[in-house]
């Protein structure tokens, strides 16, 4: 998915001057609300920022590439592990473990969204134009998994500690309204639903973007 999206975006941008009317470069700022178990909304809200490069075809269809970042809480998760046993119950199960330790995952980078974006703008020639479309690609984030007790991997050999990068596919239906100012400046506001049905992996983004058309 990543290779296909990057190749598609490269072809769109590289081939634009010969076939399209205009190129656009811009950026955005907004809020991203993460989902939680059983719901696409309600976990927390964090600032999202992004940049985009796009091509306008016949002043209706816009295709391009967007990168967005969302800062998230440093600690991703913490889990408690028990080891050994000093007392068993009548059924032979451990009643009192010898000790315990915590494994903590800290984020070391913002969540980064990489998407090819396709938008259709209605009402050509009008001051305010609604648009709909979607972003397709994925998001990635890097974490560092550590243990509060030095040498805990000897107590639980199956533990995987150290840096780890996670990548997940992303599909983001998008809609909003765009306004063209002074023929070249495009201001738009809207929302994108990143992985709407993925619960804790979903993000509802509302954004305000500004672009300059060359």
Secondary structure as the mmCIF struct_conf table of DSSP 4:
data_model
#
loop_
_struct_conf.conf_type_id
_struct_conf.id
_struct_conf.beg_label_comp_id
_struct_conf.beg_label_asym_id
_struct_conf.beg_label_seq_id
_struct_conf.end_label_comp_id
_struct_conf.end_label_asym_id
_struct_conf.end_label_seq_id
HELX_RH_AL_P HELX_RH_AL_P1 UNK A 2 UNK A 14
TURN_TY1_P TURN_TY1_P1 UNK A 15 UNK A 15
HELX_RH_AL_P HELX_RH_AL_P2 UNK A 16 UNK A 19
BEND BEND1 UNK A 21 UNK A 21
STRN STRN1 UNK A 22 UNK A 36
TURN_TY1_P TURN_TY1_P2 UNK A 37 UNK A 38
STRN STRN2 UNK A 39 UNK A 57
TURN_TY1_P TURN_TY1_P3 UNK A 58 UNK A 60
STRN STRN3 UNK A 61 UNK A 70
BEND BEND2 UNK A 74 UNK A 74
STRN STRN4 UNK A 75 UNK A 83
BEND BEND3 UNK A 86 UNK A 86
STRN STRN5 UNK A 87 UNK A 88
TURN_TY1_P TURN_TY1_P4 UNK A 90 UNK A 91
BEND BEND4 UNK A 92 UNK A 92
STRN STRN6 UNK A 94 UNK A 96
BEND BEND5 UNK A 98 UNK A 98
STRN STRN7 UNK A 99 UNK A 107
BEND BEND6 UNK A 109 UNK A 109
STRN STRN8 UNK A 111 UNK A 121
BEND BEND7 UNK A 123 UNK A 123
TURN_TY1_P TURN_TY1_P5 UNK A 124 UNK A 125
BEND BEND8 UNK A 126 UNK A 127
STRN STRN9 UNK A 128 UNK A 147
BEND BEND9 UNK A 148 UNK A 149
TURN_TY1_P TURN_TY1_P6 UNK A 150 UNK A 151
HELX_RH_3T_P HELX_RH_3T_P1 UNK A 152 UNK A 154
TURN_TY1_P TURN_TY1_P7 UNK A 155 UNK A 155
BEND BEND10 UNK A 156 UNK A 156
TURN_TY1_P TURN_TY1_P8 UNK A 157 UNK A 158
STRN STRN10 UNK A 162 UNK A 181
TURN_TY1_P TURN_TY1_P9 UNK A 182 UNK A 184
STRN STRN11 UNK A 185 UNK A 194
TURN_TY1_P TURN_TY1_P10 UNK A 195 UNK A 197
BEND BEND11 UNK A 198 UNK A 198
HELX_RH_3T_P HELX_RH_3T_P2 UNK A 199 UNK A 201
STRN STRN12 UNK A 203 UNK A 213
#
